Amino acid sequence: MSQPPITVAVQGEPGSNSALAAAQQFGEVDILPCHSFADLFKAVKSGKAPYGMAPVENSLGGSVYLVWEQLERNPLPIAGELYFHVRHCLIAHPGVRLEEIRYVYSHEQALAQCQRYLNKLVWIDPENITPAYDTAGAVKRVKARGKREEAAIASPQAAEIYHMAVLAEDIQTDPRNHTRFLVLAHDTCVAGDEPGKTTLILTLDDCAHTLPCLLANLTDRGIELFKIETRKKLSHPWEYWVYLECAGYAAATPLSEALKEIEKQVVEMRVVGSYPRATGPGTM
């Protein structure tokens, strides 16, 4: 007897890149749509969904800070990561010609990733290119409103789901458009034999002074670094967050030894998760 589909919480609607990433990770899935990333984290934490897919970084747009903020405030076990190749299409009602489009909706990151293409559509007023909470949600909205002059940017799968037409395919500025997702879990996951990655959020009171000594704890032990990003901690004088990702599991040497030293050098250290490392594009 076949197993029922796994329920996965995503920010967005079926057909969104998060939903497609969930299907790539788990196969057949039952998508639990969430309006915000906070709702996504709540859904997984409460047990409404055993897993969630949260985008943390895009190869072109950089970190997804709303997710990093949730990782700081509402930590969840991380079961793994996934690199997903993002494809954007211009989607409208069947029978509509490109020249009829006057309004375009999509998630703000999708709009930014397709800006060069949109600039070519000179008959569309830039003020009529409007952010939406989700790519597939924008298609759903255009479908419901029924206006021929409206279009959305989303995946080709979103066009199929909502029975809409693709006016233009692969309109993203750069084909090297990949998003890295974290697989969030309701229950604590046991690390396997695969190579590991550990994600940390550090709070530093003097970034320029502390960061070089902090990183030496890792590099001197030959621990590979994947991500180092500093971000000002608003309303906290001179304090910074550091998003840091490195090779290894937090409980295993040599990383465990490095973390003991790092904890002495920072205001706060949060191990967001240690999980199996995914193979991704070399540019990420």
Salt bridges, closest charged atoms under 4 A:
GLU13 OE1 - LYS140 NZ 3.65
GLU57 OE1 - ARG180 NH2 3.51
GLU57 OE2 - LYS227 NZ 3.47
GLU69 OE2 - ARG231 NH2 3.10
GLU81 OE1 - ARG180 NH1 3.04
GLU81 OE1 - LYS197 NZ 3.07
GLU99 OE1 - ARG97 NH1 3.66
GLU100 OE2 - ARG97 NE 3.81
GLU100 OE2 - ARG148 NH2 3.08
GLU150 OE2 - ARG145 NH2 2.83
ASP170 OD1 - ARG87 NE 2.70
ASP174 OD2 - ARG176 NH2 2.77
ASP187 OD1 - HIS186 NE2 3.89
GLU229 OE1 - LYS227 NZ 2.81
GLU239 OE1 - LYS233 NZ 3.91
GLU239 OE1 - HIS236 ND1 3.83
GLU245 OE1 - ARG180 NH2 2.52
GLU257 OE1 - ARG221 NE 3.90
GLU261 OE2 - LYS264 NZ 3.38
